Structures are given as C-alpha cells and as structure tokens.
Amino acid sequence: MNKIIQTAAESGAEIYFVGGCVRDILLERKVKDVDMVPFAADYEKLAFRLANRLKAAAIKFKDNVRIAKNGVEFDVSAPRGADIHEDLSKRDFTINNLALSSDGELIGSDADIKAGLIRMVHEHVFDDDPLRVLRMYRFASQLGFDIDHETAELSTVKAPLLKSVAAERIFAEMQKLAEGGYYKGALKRLVDEGILRIFAETSQEEEKLLLDALDAMSADDILVKLSALIYGFRKNPLKVMDGQCYPAKIAKRAAGAASAYAELSALPDRSVDNLVKYIYNNKEEWRTAADMFVAVRSEISLMDKLNSAYELMRFDKENIVDGKSLSLMGVPAGRLMGEIIKDVSFRLVSGKLTDREDAESYIKNTYGDRIDEASKVQNRKG
C-alpha cells in the first residue's frame, strides 16, 4: 500500500481505497481486489505510473485500469463524482459505499457491516446495473449477511431486467455465489423470490429438484452439481450451458453428472453387479451424481454400498487388453475391436476376468467366430 500512496502523492492525487476492499478489511477477510479512486489527477496516467512502479501488467477498460500483481488485482477507476462523498453515493450497497483515505480515515458508515445487513444505497441501484440483483445474493452467500426488506422487495420487482445482462456476467456471479460459505440460503431465496427462473429459465420440476438436494448435498464440486440440477436434465444440456457462457469443462462435467444421476435412478436394484456397472459407466462423475441422488432421495446407505462396490473394482487392470494386443490376436481395427475392448476392460475391472491369459481365453471363446468373419471381410477388401 505504501507504494500506492507514494505514487499518488508524487502525482498530486488525492487517492481513496473504496468498496469491497474496505469492507473486507473491516471484516478481517482476505483482500483479493483493491479498488481505488483518485481525485485531482488523471486516473489513467496514475494507474500506468503505478503499474510501472509495481512492475506489473496493466489493462485499460472503459472507466478503469486494472493492474495484476502476485494474485491481487488493483483497479484504478474514474471518479463517479466531484468528490469522494458524491462518488460513494452512487455505489450499490451500503456495505460497499465506504472509503479509506491515504491516512487511514474511514469515510462512510460501517453500521450495516456491523449489523450484517445488505442494503441498497439508492432506489436506482438495480436500474443502473441489473446484475446487482444477482450480486446482492452473491454477497449474502459470501458474507452470510441478511438482506434489507425494502432492498429485497425492490430487487424482486427489478429482477426481469436480468434478461438484458450478458450471460458471461451472470455466470461469473453464479460461480462466486456457489463458492460462498452460505450458498444454500442464497440459492433458496433465488428460487423462492422467482429470480432464478428469470435468467436460468428453470421449470418447477428443476427448482424442486434443486431445493430437495441443497440441504444434504456436500459442498464438493458444488458448481458442477448445481449446474447439473439446473441445466443437466434438459435436451442438449451442453448447448444450453454454452448459451449461458459456461466453460466447456464445467458444462461437460455437469452434463455427465446429470446423465449418471439418471442411470443411477433407473437401476432395477442395488445389487453389487449393478452398482459396479454404474461406477464403471460413469467413471468421471459417479460420485458427484451419487451425492446429488442420495441428497434428493435421502438414501444415506446407498453411498456406503457404492463405496464398497468401488473398493472391489480393479482399475489397475483396465488396460491389460488394448488395440495392439487385439491386433496380435487377429482382431481387425474397427467397431468389433472397440466392442471387445469395452467388454473385456469392464470384466477385468469388475473381477469377472483376472489377467491377460484369462481375458484372451474369454475373447477367443466369445468372439472367435466374429473375429474370423471380420478378418475375412477385411482380406476381401484388402
């Protein structure tokens, strides 16, 4: 901070630390983003001078310059008014309309921070930026704060404005909300206030599934689970999530978890063989889907059964038989080879086959005639 204050002084600027960084300092939370507003100096020139002093990269945006250094982002922004008091009056919530001067003077009231309350600064807060409707719940998730009654009522009225907000901005807020320590309460309110369905277009069935899962579901991979419950059971879920600007990796995992959930739900019984097959078919997301399923159905014992089934499986034997070894057995490349690899790999993992010798014997007995026929067809073509 000393370099910032020193650079501002050398530039003749009156600089203030504002917004979330002041809130987090007062709450003794780790500060990840430092927002600054300078007066009596050009904010762009000051920002790039500061970047040079910090030996950091700087990027110019519409009304601010962002500097990144050692995992912390420093935003130097254009003032929103003639002085710091006018600037603060145009901010979103009272927990954020605070400033610290370069000599450590707090400007603004920290009463709502002490009370754990999120309250709007002015009645046009959601008109100025509709994303603040969602951001308010994100703060509730991160801080565990309650929401002022009038602010909550106005946010519900203004929530349809979220349809005008870019999907990538909405995803960013939902990701932060999901990472908060109080995400369950925040999500329940988004559903109860009818806000989730405005930007996610959720059905009553999807919202019920989400609410049924929330209380008992673990926080591990929570964004994947929430995304699976909200979007994963729709037609073409990957396309839907792409339209919501989801990163491909998260979308793929969410769709996979929803598919695994559906397979687990459709099992005719909970026999060891069926559970082993379920785990094998859904190697990447079986545990994620099972956690969702157990939370919704309250089948606590099912996770124990699945873990026991998993302990019986030998994934170290999965690749004993591959394309090269099958070629040496005379299996031509193509659909049949893929079918054999899939079948034999599962049998090796599940313990139905024990080693390479056992696998090769099974292949000859089960697929021998088809291998011969496929070889003849290949020779005729060749």
VOPA-615113 format. One record per residue (C-alpha): x negated, y, z negated; residue number from 1; residue in three letters. Coordinates in nm, 4 decimals. Last residue first. Layout:
X; Y; Z; NUM; Ala $
...
***
This chain:
0.7651; -5.5506; 4.8924; 382; Gly $
1.1446; -5.5554; 4.9132; 381; Lys $
1.1552; -5.9360; 4.9311; 380; Arg $
0.8965; -5.9562; 4.6507; 379; Asn $
1.1013; -5.7201; 4.4318; 378; Gln $
1.4158; -5.9293; 4.4805; 377; Val $
1.2244; -6.2455; 4.3956; 376; Lys $
1.0834; -6.0858; 4.0814; 375; Ser $
1.4291; -5.9756; 3.9714; 374; Ala $
1.5596; -6.3304; 4.0172; 373; Glu $
1.2742; -6.4808; 3.8161; 372; Asp $
1.3185; -6.2243; 3.5386; 371; Ile $
1.6944; -6.2892; 3.5324; 370; Arg $
1.6349; -6.6632; 3.4916; 369; Asp $
1.3833; -6.6154; 3.2111; 368; Gly $
1.5773; -6.3517; 3.0149; 367; Tyr $
1.6870; -6.5355; 2.7028; 366; Thr $
1.4456; -6.8286; 2.6765; 365; Asn $
1.1462; -6.6474; 2.8235; 364; Lys $
1.2124; -6.3301; 2.6232; 363; Ile $
1.2617; -6.5224; 2.2980; 362; Tyr $
0.9322; -6.7079; 2.3457; 361; Ser $
0.7561; -6.3782; 2.4162; 360; Glu $
0.9021; -6.2261; 2.0992; 359; Ala $
0.7994; -6.5185; 1.8756; 358; Asp $
0.4475; -6.5032; 2.0124; 357; Glu $
0.4349; -6.1271; 1.9684; 356; Arg $
0.5493; -6.1403; 1.6030; 355; Asp $
0.8438; -6.1904; 1.3646; 354; Thr $
1.1694; -6.1736; 1.5597; 353; Leu $
1.5017; -6.1274; 1.3801; 352; Lys $
1.3122; -5.9032; 1.1364; 351; Gly $
1.5108; -5.5862; 1.2104; 350; Ser $
1.2104; -5.4087; 1.3618; 349; Val $
1.1200; -5.7046; 1.5834; 348; Leu $
1.4802; -5.7559; 1.6943; 347; Arg $
1.5176; -5.3867; 1.7737; 346; Phe $
1.1995; -5.3874; 1.9814; 345; Ser $
1.3143; -5.7008; 2.1636; 344; Val $
1.6457; -5.5537; 2.2780; 343; Asp $
1.5093; -5.2124; 2.3805; 342; Lys $
1.2066; -5.3595; 2.5569; 341; Ile $
1.4222; -5.6177; 2.7377; 340; Ile $
1.6696; -5.3580; 2.8636; 339; Glu $
1.3910; -5.1297; 2.9846; 338; Gly $
1.2265; -5.4169; 3.1739; 337; Met $
1.5610; -5.5061; 3.3304; 336; Leu $
1.6171; -5.1491; 3.4495; 335; Arg $
1.2874; -5.1193; 3.6321; 334; Gly $
0.9297; -5.2457; 3.6318; 333; Ala $
0.9009; -5.6112; 3.7253; 332; Pro $
0.8750; -5.8733; 3.4473; 331; Val $
0.6006; -6.1208; 3.5347; 330; Gly $
0.4814; -6.1916; 3.1819; 329; Met $
0.1787; -5.9674; 3.2417; 328; Leu $
0.4259; -5.6948; 3.3377; 327; Ser $
0.6004; -5.7482; 3.0039; 326; Leu $
0.2754; -5.6851; 2.8153; 325; Ser $
0.2185; -5.3603; 3.0057; 324; Lys $
0.5740; -5.2361; 2.9631; 323; Gly $
0.5707; -5.2840; 2.5878; 322; Asp $
0.6113; -5.5591; 2.3300; 321; Val $
0.4442; -5.5039; 1.9923; 320; Ile $
0.5900; -5.1535; 1.9929; 319; Asn $
0.8447; -5.1900; 1.7102; 318; Glu $
0.6232; -5.3926; 1.4785; 317; Lys $
0.5253; -5.1020; 1.2498; 316; Asp $
0.8953; -5.0121; 1.2352; 315; Phe $
0.9518; -5.3086; 1.0053; 314; Arg $
1.3020; -5.2747; 0.8577; 313; Met $
1.3950; -5.4214; 0.5203; 312; Leu $
1.3374; -5.0930; 0.3373; 311; Glu $
1.5829; -4.9242; 0.5755; 310; Tyr $
1.8570; -5.1650; 0.4717; 309; Ala $
1.7999; -5.0794; 0.1062; 308; Ser $
1.8101; -4.7084; 0.1883; 307; Asn $
2.1345; -4.7610; 0.3768; 306; Leu $
2.2913; -4.9511; 0.0882; 305; Lys $
2.1872; -4.6811; -0.1578; 304; Asp $
2.3311; -4.4156; 0.0734; 303; Met $
2.6585; -4.6064; 0.0908; 302; Leu $
2.6975; -4.6173; -0.2876; 301; Ser $
2.7912; -4.2481; -0.3033; 300; Ile $
3.0882; -4.2885; -0.0699; 299; Glu $
3.2429; -3.9459; -0.1364; 298; Ser $
3.3801; -3.9413; 0.2200; 297; Arg $
3.2646; -3.5903; 0.3132; 296; Val $
2.9413; -3.5917; 0.1119; 295; Ala $
2.8603; -3.9503; 0.2120; 294; Val $
2.9080; -3.8610; 0.5783; 293; Phe $
2.6910; -3.5491; 0.5656; 292; Met $
2.4129; -3.7346; 0.3831; 291; Asp $
2.4470; -4.0215; 0.6300; 290; Ala $
2.4114; -3.7850; 0.9241; 289; Ala $
2.0845; -3.6436; 0.7904; 288; Thr $
1.9572; -3.9935; 0.7037; 287; Arg $
2.0343; -4.1321; 1.0478; 286; Trp $
1.8894; -3.8314; 1.2286; 285; Glu $
1.5665; -3.9353; 1.4003; 284; Glu $
1.6013; -4.3140; 1.4035; 283; Lys $
1.9637; -4.3113; 1.5164; 282; Asn $
2.0015; -4.6451; 1.6955; 281; Asn $
1.7649; -4.8122; 1.4478; 280; Tyr $
1.9493; -4.6779; 1.1458; 279; Ile $
2.2861; -4.7876; 1.2830; 278; Tyr $
2.1502; -5.1325; 1.3724; 277; Lys $
2.0155; -5.1782; 1.0205; 276; Val $
2.3501; -5.0686; 0.8776; 275; Leu $
2.5379; -5.3144; 1.0985; 274; Asn $
2.3085; -5.6040; 1.0059; 273; Asp $
2.3249; -5.5165; 0.6350; 272; Val $
2.7041; -5.5277; 0.6433; 271; Ser $
2.8934; -5.2030; 0.5849; 270; Arg $
3.1953; -5.2891; 0.7982; 269; Asp $
3.3593; -5.2049; 1.1313; 268; Pro $
3.1162; -4.9139; 1.1828; 267; Leu $
3.3030; -4.6225; 1.3448; 266; Ala $
3.2162; -4.3626; 1.0794; 265; Ser $
2.8484; -4.4485; 1.1076; 264; Leu $
2.8635; -4.4006; 1.4842; 263; Glu $
3.0421; -4.0653; 1.4489; 262; Ala $
2.7850; -3.9440; 1.1960; 261; Tyr $
2.5038; -4.0536; 1.4305; 260; Ala $
2.6557; -3.8463; 1.7108; 259; Ser $
2.6900; -3.5459; 1.4774; 258; Ala $
2.3278; -3.5847; 1.3665; 257; Ala $
2.2094; -3.6066; 1.7262; 256; Gly $
2.3994; -3.2911; 1.8208; 255; Ala $
2.2449; -3.1093; 1.5239; 254; Ala $
1.8953; -3.2391; 1.6064; 253; Arg $
1.9229; -3.1348; 1.9702; 252; Lys $
2.0537; -2.7902; 1.8746; 251; Ala $
1.7707; -2.7410; 1.6235; 250; Ile $
1.5063; -2.8330; 1.8822; 249; Lys $
1.6635; -2.6275; 2.1620; 248; Ala $
1.6642; -2.3059; 1.9572; 247; Pro $
2.0269; -2.1951; 1.9237; 246; Tyr $
2.1350; -1.8958; 2.1295; 245; Cys $
2.5097; -1.9465; 2.0621; 244; Gln $
2.5608; -2.0366; 2.4287; 243; Gly $
2.2859; -2.2958; 2.3835; 242; Asp $
2.4901; -2.4272; 2.0932; 241; Met $
2.7905; -2.4879; 2.3179; 240; Val $
2.5770; -2.6452; 2.5906; 239; Lys $
2.4181; -2.8808; 2.3391; 238; Leu $
2.7621; -2.9633; 2.1975; 237; Pro $
2.8949; -3.0803; 2.5362; 236; Asn $
3.2464; -3.1553; 2.4058; 235; Lys $
3.2658; -3.0599; 2.0406; 234; Arg $
3.1608; -3.2777; 1.7496; 233; Phe $
2.8279; -3.1054; 1.6920; 232; Gly $
2.9459; -2.7451; 1.6694; 231; Tyr $
3.0476; -2.6690; 1.3099; 230; Ile $
2.9548; -2.9918; 1.1303; 229; Leu $
2.6363; -3.0416; 1.3322; 228; Ala $
2.5368; -2.6782; 1.2851; 227; Ser $
2.5864; -2.7056; 0.9094; 226; Leu $
2.3780; -3.0229; 0.9003; 225; Lys $
2.0937; -2.8818; 1.1100; 224; Val $
2.0896; -2.5600; 0.9048; 223; Leu $
2.0864; -2.7661; 0.5836; 222; Ile $
1.7766; -2.9671; 0.6722; 221; Asp $
1.7546; -3.0626; 0.3023; 220; Asp $
2.0120; -2.8676; 0.0978; 219; Ala $
2.1941; -3.1835; -0.0095; 218; Ser $
2.5635; -3.2289; 0.0707; 217; Met $
2.7971; -3.2695; -0.2270; 216; Ala $
2.9589; -2.9256; -0.2357; 215; Asp $
2.9495; -2.8438; 0.1338; 214; Leu $
3.0837; -3.1604; 0.2982; 213; Ala $
3.4582; -3.1137; 0.2450; 212; Asp $
3.4272; -2.7442; 0.3343; 211; Leu $
3.2566; -2.8248; 0.6650; 210; Leu $
3.5045; -3.0973; 0.7531; 209; Leu $
3.7945; -2.8631; 0.6741; 208; Lys $
3.6405; -2.5909; 0.8901; 207; Glu $
3.5951; -2.8307; 1.1802; 206; Glu $
3.9546; -2.9558; 1.1503; 205; Glu $
4.0917; -2.6003; 1.1304; 204; Gln $
3.9091; -2.5197; 1.4546; 203; Ser $
3.5937; -2.3109; 1.4710; 202; Thr $
3.5495; -2.0338; 1.7260; 201; Glu $
3.1955; -1.9682; 1.5950; 200; Ala $
3.2213; -1.5860; 1.6099; 199; Phe $
3.5779; -1.5319; 1.4920; 198; Ile $
3.6200; -1.8775; 1.3361; 197; Arg $
3.3573; -1.7977; 1.0730; 196; Leu $
3.5349; -1.4789; 0.9641; 195; Ile $
3.8673; -1.6295; 0.8565; 194; Gly $
3.8271; -1.4982; 0.4997; 193; Glu $
3.8382; -1.8538; 0.3591; 192; Asp $
3.5796; -1.9809; 0.6076; 191; Val $
3.3275; -1.7009; 0.5552; 190; Leu $
3.4022; -1.7210; 0.1823; 189; Arg $
3.3162; -2.0900; 0.1732; 188; Lys $
2.9985; -2.0168; 0.3651; 187; Leu $
2.8830; -1.7581; 0.1096; 186; Ala $
2.9616; -1.9855; -0.1840; 185; Gly $
2.7636; -2.2734; -0.0360; 184; Lys $
2.4736; -2.0561; 0.0825; 183; Tyr $
2.3699; -1.9526; -0.2686; 182; Tyr $
1.9977; -2.0325; -0.2506; 181; Gly $
1.9678; -1.8756; 0.0903; 180; Gly $
1.8276; -2.0699; 0.3861; 179; Glu $
2.1706; -2.1123; 0.5447; 178; Ala $
2.2282; -1.7352; 0.5293; 177; Leu $
1.8922; -1.6720; 0.6981; 176; Lys $
1.9864; -1.9061; 0.9833; 175; Gln $
2.3320; -1.7523; 1.0039; 174; Met $
2.1796; -1.4048; 1.0350; 173; Glu $
1.9431; -1.5108; 1.3145; 172; Ala $
2.2253; -1.6938; 1.4935; 171; Phe $
2.4409; -1.3798; 1.4900; 170; Ile $
2.1590; -1.1704; 1.6349; 169; Arg $
2.0985; -1.4276; 1.9095; 168; Glu $
2.4683; -1.4291; 1.9968; 167; Ala $
2.4773; -1.0577; 2.0755; 166; Ala $
2.7485; -0.8732; 1.8821; 165; Val $
3.0728; -0.7720; 2.0555; 164; Ser $
3.2693; -1.0639; 1.9127; 163; Lys $
3.1569; -0.9503; 1.5675; 162; Leu $
3.4039; -0.6614; 1.6040; 161; Leu $
3.6746; -0.9115; 1.5032; 160; Pro $
3.5295; -0.8881; 1.1467; 159; Ala $
3.6389; -0.5265; 1.0926; 158; Lys $
3.9515; -0.6072; 0.8917; 157; Val $
3.7726; -0.8817; 0.6987; 156; Thr $
3.4792; -0.6484; 0.6320; 155; Ser $
3.7200; -0.3847; 0.4985; 154; Leu $
3.8618; -0.6247; 0.2404; 153; Glu $
3.5161; -0.7416; 0.1320; 152; Ala $
3.3951; -0.3837; 0.0864; 151; Thr $
3.7063; -0.2949; -0.1135; 150; Glu $
3.6541; -0.5953; -0.3427; 149; His $
3.2803; -0.5466; -0.3989; 148; Asp $
3.0893; -0.8598; -0.3061; 147; Ile $
2.9210; -1.0806; -0.5687; 146; Asp $
2.5458; -1.1312; -0.5669; 145; Phe $
2.3692; -1.4683; -0.5432; 144; Gly $
2.0720; -1.2943; -0.3828; 143; Leu $
2.0118; -1.4934; -0.0647; 142; Gln $
2.3649; -1.6170; -0.0051; 141; Ser $
2.5296; -1.2876; -0.1000; 140; Ala $
2.2774; -1.1076; 0.1213; 139; Phe $
2.3757; -1.3375; 0.4094; 138; Arg $
2.7400; -1.2662; 0.3335; 137; Tyr $
2.6781; -0.8925; 0.3825; 136; Met $
2.4733; -0.9670; 0.6947; 135; Arg $
2.7791; -1.1268; 0.8515; 134; Leu $
2.9901; -0.8130; 0.8264; 133; Val $
2.6751; -0.6073; 0.8895; 132; Arg $
2.6694; -0.7541; 1.2400; 131; Leu $
2.9465; -0.5045; 1.3207; 130; Pro $
2.6903; -0.2179; 1.3322; 129; Asp $
2.8125; 0.1410; 1.3080; 128; Asp $
3.1724; 0.0218; 1.2857; 127; Asp $
3.0816; -0.2026; 0.9938; 126; Phe $
2.9348; 0.0797; 0.7830; 125; Val $
3.1993; 0.3341; 0.8774; 124; His $
3.3540; 0.3349; 0.5280; 123; Glu $
3.0334; 0.4433; 0.3550; 122; His $
2.7611; 0.2933; 0.1341; 121; Val $
2.9216; -0.0519; 0.1264; 120; Met $
2.9000; -0.2525; -0.1960; 119; Arg $
2.7149; -0.5747; -0.2771; 118; Ile $
2.7157; -0.6331; -0.6528; 117; Leu $
2.4645; -0.7987; -0.8852; 116; Gly $
2.5318; -0.5444; -1.1628; 115; Ala $
2.1629; -0.4475; -1.1905; 114; Lys $
2.1446; -0.4201; -0.8129; 113; Ile $
2.4686; -0.2235; -0.8186; 112; Asp $
2.3250; 0.0281; -1.0660; 111; Ala $
1.9989; 0.0786; -0.8716; 110; Asp $
2.0906; 0.4367; -0.7843; 109; Ser $
1.8999; 0.6405; -0.5284; 108; Gly $
1.5431; 0.7679; -0.5160; 107; Ile $
1.2856; 0.5814; -0.7251; 106; Leu $
0.9638; 0.7796; -0.7780; 105; Glu $
0.6476; 0.5729; -0.7179; 104; Gly $
0.4041; 0.8449; -0.6064; 103; Asp $
0.4458; 0.7585; -0.2374; 102; Ser $
0.8208; 0.7870; -0.2794; 101; Ser $
1.0365; 0.4805; -0.3319; 100; Leu $
1.3709; 0.4612; -0.1577; 99; Ala $
1.7124; 0.3083; -0.2134; 98; Leu $
2.0115; 0.2654; 0.0132; 97; Asn $
1.9655; -0.1132; 0.0243; 96; Asn $
2.1605; -0.2402; -0.2773; 95; Ile $
2.4123; 0.0312; -0.1977; 94; Thr $
2.4951; -0.1311; 0.1333; 93; Phe $
2.4590; -0.0193; 0.4945; 92; Asp $
2.2427; 0.2898; 0.5353; 91; Arg $
2.3564; 0.6348; 0.6489; 90; Lys $
2.3448; 0.7988; 0.3038; 89; Ser $
1.9839; 0.6852; 0.2677; 88; Leu $
1.8704; 0.9021; 0.5576; 87; Asp $
2.0593; 1.2029; 0.4264; 86; Glu $
1.8788; 1.1672; 0.0931; 85; His $
1.5425; 1.1086; 0.2602; 84; Ile $
1.5567; 1.4347; 0.4521; 83; Asp $
1.6777; 1.5702; 0.7863; 82; Ala $
1.8494; 1.2460; 0.8767; 81; Gly $
1.8090; 0.8950; 1.0096; 80; Arg $
1.4297; 0.9139; 1.0059; 79; Pro $
1.2508; 0.7211; 1.2828; 78; Ala $
1.1164; 0.3923; 1.1573; 77; Ser $
0.7821; 0.2455; 1.0522; 76; Val $
0.8402; -0.1269; 1.0072; 75; Asp $
0.5725; -0.3335; 0.8323; 74; Phe $
0.5983; -0.7098; 0.8758; 73; Glu $
0.4098; -0.9413; 0.6382; 72; Val $
0.2582; -1.2742; 0.7430; 71; Gly $
-0.1007; -1.1526; 0.7131; 70; Asn $
-0.0395; -0.8337; 0.9150; 69; Lys $
0.2390; -0.7507; 1.1590; 68; Ala $
0.3225; -0.3903; 1.2526; 67; Ile $
0.6640; -0.2976; 1.3891; 66; Arg $
0.7321; 0.0438; 1.5418; 65; Val $
1.0808; 0.1867; 1.5076; 64; Asn $
1.3681; 0.3518; 1.6890; 63; Asp $
1.3900; 0.1610; 2.0184; 62; Lys $
1.1067; -0.0864; 1.9616; 61; Phe $
0.7313; -0.0363; 1.9795; 60; Lys $
0.5080; -0.3306; 1.8846; 59; Ile $
0.1969; -0.3049; 1.6679; 58; Ala $
-0.0826; -0.5603; 1.6183; 57; Ala $
-0.3070; -0.5273; 1.3143; 56; Ala $
-0.6475; -0.3877; 1.2293; 55; Lys $
-0.4942; -0.2288; 0.9177; 54; Leu $
-0.6436; 0.1096; 1.0076; 53; Arg $
-0.5496; 0.0671; 1.3707; 52; Asn $
-0.1953; -0.0333; 1.2781; 51; Ala $
-0.1679; 0.2745; 1.0536; 50; Leu $
-0.2645; 0.5026; 1.3416; 49; Arg $
-0.0105; 0.3221; 1.5563; 48; Phe $
0.2613; 0.3785; 1.2985; 47; Ala $
0.1726; 0.7434; 1.2336; 46; Leu $
0.1828; 0.8248; 1.6036; 45; Lys $
0.5208; 0.6548; 1.6348; 44; Glu $
0.6690; 0.8177; 1.3236; 43; Tyr $
0.5811; 1.1722; 1.4332; 42; Asp $
0.5213; 1.3663; 1.1123; 41; Ala $
0.7095; 1.5909; 0.8697; 40; Ala $
0.9103; 1.2931; 0.7396; 39; Phe $
0.8069; 0.9283; 0.7394; 38; Pro $
1.0398; 0.6286; 0.6896; 37; Val $
0.9017; 0.2929; 0.5819; 36; Met $
1.0323; -0.0632; 0.5764; 35; Asp $
0.8163; -0.3401; 0.4293; 34; Val $
0.9182; -0.6955; 0.5138; 33; Asp $
0.8153; -1.0081; 0.3240; 32; Lys $
0.8424; -0.8806; -0.0340; 31; Val $
0.8552; -1.1650; -0.2868; 30; Lys $
1.1307; -1.1001; -0.5376; 29; Arg $
1.0880; -0.9010; -0.8576; 28; Glu $
1.4476; -0.7772; -0.8325; 27; Leu $
1.3299; -0.4155; -0.8314; 26; Leu $
1.0601; -0.5018; -0.5764; 25; Ile $
1.3177; -0.6881; -0.3676; 24; Asp $
1.5494; -0.3869; -0.3589; 23; Arg $
1.2632; -0.1564; -0.2646; 22; Val $
1.1626; -0.3928; 0.0182; 21; Cys $
1.5229; -0.4164; 0.1310; 20; Gly $
1.5759; -0.0500; 0.1973; 19; Gly $
1.3076; 0.2175; 0.1898; 18; Val $
0.9410; 0.2943; 0.1307; 17; Phe $
0.9037; 0.6682; 0.1728; 16; Tyr $
0.6463; 0.8789; 0.3552; 15; Ile $
0.5914; 1.2550; 0.3567; 14; Glu $
0.3549; 1.2847; 0.6482; 13; Ala $
0.0575; 1.5181; 0.6857; 12; Gly $
-0.1246; 1.2603; 0.8947; 11; Ser $
-0.4016; 1.2191; 0.6362; 10; Glu $
-0.1351; 1.1735; 0.3691; 9; Ala $
0.0414; 0.9048; 0.5728; 8; Ala $
-0.2853; 0.7157; 0.6261; 7; Thr $
-0.3609; 0.7302; 0.2523; 6; Gln $
-0.0136; 0.6089; 0.1577; 5; Ile $
-0.0364; 0.3179; 0.4000; 4; Ile $
-0.3932; 0.2298; 0.2997; 3; Lys $
-0.2917; 0.2337; -0.0667; 2; Asn $
0.0000; 0.0000; 0.0000; 1; Met $
***
